[in-house]
Amino acid sequence: MQISPSILSADFANLQAELDAIAGADWAHVDVMDNHFVPNLTLGLPVVESLLRVSPIPIDAHLMIEDPDRWAPPYAEAGVASVTFHIEAARDPVRLARDIRAAGARACFALKPGTPFAPYADLLGEVDMVLVMTVEPGFGGQAFMADQLPKVAQVREAVRRHGGEIWIQVDGGVSASTIEACAQAGADVFVAGSAVFGAESATAAVEELRGLVARHGAHARP
């Protein structure tokens, strides 16, 4: 069970301090948006390279961009430890996942709420994680979409049948009130933005979330 706070909700004027505040988490989740694939613009590779130099924990980059086949591998080459591309944007997801892995990162694909998992189940052998979005990608602070939990369970069952160590991540509206349901559905990596950086103490918020999944997050696994 891993906690990956999203810096989308952090203070962009003090990102090094914000990263230090989540040093007890497992990952720093960095949302890259290009204002084309999603209607928002955040940051790109040069900023991520700067974050890599100061982050006390590995970076988990979620690329909400067009043409990830071209732009995703450089994030892995720069030292990002986990690179997620959107399946809806990838032209050749198998080759892309292999390129990301060849560059030394974990390869992952993400599914928008309206995108079914079943057509992509055969890709499990090529990736290290599947991200099930529990909000529409593009903006932080949205309400959690509980209707995505059956998809999380579907992915967990497919991973069980496939075998191997493939993580399932949820991103969007994850908080103290929703994280247990996500864990029970089968998720094991939890992205939380405003629930962490909107709290009085980001450090304490990370520990609260970790405690909740540790106590109540048991789910069926092979």
Secondary structure, 3 states (H helix, E strand, C coil): CEEEEEHHHCCHHHHHHHHHHCCCCCCEEEEEEECCCCCCECCCHHHHHHHHHHCCCCEEEEEECCCHHHHHHHHHHHCCCEEEEECCCCCCHHHHHHHHHHCCCEEEEEECCCCCCHHHHHHHHHCCEEEEECCCCCCCCCCCCHHHHHHHHHHHHHHHHHCCCCEEEEECCCCCCCHHHHHHHCCCEEEECHHHHCCCCHHHHHHHHHHHHHHHCCCCCC
